[in-house]
Amino acid sequence: RRAYRPRDKSEIISSLQSGKHNYTSFFVCRNPVDKLLSVYNYLMDARTIESPLVMKVAGRSDFQGPNVPSWLEYLHLVAESKQKNYLGLLLPVYLGCDPCSVQYDAVVRMETFNADSRTILREVGQEWVAPAHFNNHGNNAMNKMKLWKMFKGSTVRVIRQIIVKYQKDFEICGYEETLEELRKIGKVLE
């Protein structure tokens, strides 16, 4: 194996804009709502052990004081934030990897991460590599009941703003069912 210099990496990424590139390219998607939950759980867990990843990062001040946000307050903060990457952890996928201009060969979904990764590795002759996902702050199993519980007590405004922020991610990554269910929850709350 060889290490790539930053310039080499930039050239490789630029080459992915052509349909005929020499690399296997993919991006990893997660249901945006499950990502919200995972980030919240991560920050709460890290805060419990006073991790510097929460307590010393300037953009995470909402989780540093004595009064941390509840789940619903957190949703409100996410929805109202003017930052594209609130907390440094919530950048929408479509802004980070530009799936509309890069010619990806595959989309890996978090709920099927191991199987998807193994398939890609097998296709490129690297089946000896063992994919691993170590984030246990979300279970990647979004369903209607869980979604309703998560947004019970929220406001129409919060739901609409989360939809606006993450609509492209829902659509690009194939989570239209969650998007439609969020819209239904918003209508019920009106």
N, C-alpha and C positions, 0 to 999 in steps of 0.2 A: 504494500500500500504506500501511497505517497501523499504527502500533505500538499494542499493547494494554497497558493498565495492569494491574497485578496483580489489581485488583478485577474488571476486565473478563474476564480470563482465568478467574478463579474462577467467574464467572457463566456463562461459556461451558461450562466443564467440568461445572458443576451441571446445565445444560440437557441434557447428554448422558445423564442418568439417565432421560429420557423417550424413548420410541421415536420421537416426532415432534419431532426437533430440527432446527435450521436449518443444521447443519454436517455436513461429511463427517468422520467420526471413524474412526480406525484405530489399532491398536497393532502394534508390531513384535516378533516372536518369534524366538528363536534356540534351537536345540536346546540344552538346558541343559548337556550334556556338551561341546558345541562351545564354549559360552560359558566353561566352566571352562578349557578349553584356551586360548582366546583371551586370557583374563585372565592366565593364567600366562605365556604368551608375551609379552604386553604388558609385564608387570612385569619379566621377565627382560631384554627388549630395552631398556626404559627404565633399568633398573639399570646396564646395560653402559655407557651414556653418562652415568651419574650424574644422571639427570633428577630435578629437585626433585619431580616428580609421584610419585616413589617415595621418594627419599631424605629428603624433608622432610615427608611426610604421616604424622602420628602413627599412624593406623590401619594402616599398612603396614610396621610394624617387623619383621615376619617376613622381609621382603625387603631390609632395610637393613644388616644386620650382615655380617660376613665369611663366614658360613656360610648360604647361601641354601638353601631347601628344594628337594629333588629333586621331580620330578613326583609320585611316590608320597607323599612327605612333605607336599606341598601338598594332595593329596587328603585326607590325614589331617587336616590343619589345617582345611580347609573343612568336613569332616564333623564334627569335634569343636567347631568354633566355636559359641559360644552367641549370637553376633551374628547378627541377621537379614541384615545387609549386610556380611559379612566383607570386609575390605579396602576397603570403600566402593564395591565394584564388582560384588558378587554378590547383590544383592537379587533375590529371585524376582520374576518378572514379575507374578504375581498379587497381590503385595503393593504393587507400585508403581503399577499402573494400574487395579486393581480391575475386571477384565473381567466379573465377575459382576453388578455393579450399574450399569455404564456400558453404554449401548447403542451398541456399535461397529458401524460399517458394514462393516468389513473387518479381516482379520488379514493382516499382511505377514510373510512368512517370510524369514529372512536368505538362504537359499539361492536364493530367487527375488525378492530385493529389488528389483532394477532393473525386472523385468517387472511385478511387483505394483504398484510405485510408479507406473510409466508408465500402467498401467490405471486406477488411482485418479485420477491427474491428468487423463487423457483424459476420464473420466466427469464431472469437475467443470469441464471447459473450460479446464484449465491445462496442456495438453500441451506448451506452450513451456518449462515448467520441466524442467530436466534433473536427474533424481535421481542422487545419487552416494553411494557408500558407501566410505569411505576406510580402514576398519579392515582391515588385512591380517594380523592376528594369529591368525586362524582361517580355515579354508578352507570352512566350511559344508558339508562333504561327509562326514557321519558315515555309516559303514557298519559291518557286523558285525565285519569283520576289524580295522578301526581301533579299534573299541570294545574288543575283546578285548585288543589290544596295549596300549591305554591303561590297562586295569585289571589286566593281568597283574602279579602280585606284590602286589596290594592285598589287603585283608582283607574278609571278609564284613561286619564291622561298618561299615567305611568305606562300602562299597557301599550297605548298608541305610540309613545315615544320609543319604547323598546322595539316595537315592530319597525318603526322608521329606521332606527340605528342598525338593526340586524336583518332586515327584510332580504337583502341580497344574499346574506349567508344562508338563511333558511332556504332560499330558492336554489342557489348554486350547489349547495351541499345535499339537496334532496330532502329537506325537512318541511315540506309544504304542509303536511298534516298538522304539525305543531303550530305552524303559522296560522292556519285556518282555525285551529282550536283556540289560539290566543285571541283571534278576532271575535270568535263566539263569546268568549269570556268578557271581552270588552263590551260587546252588545248587551249582554245580560246586566252588566254593571251600570249601563246608561240610565 
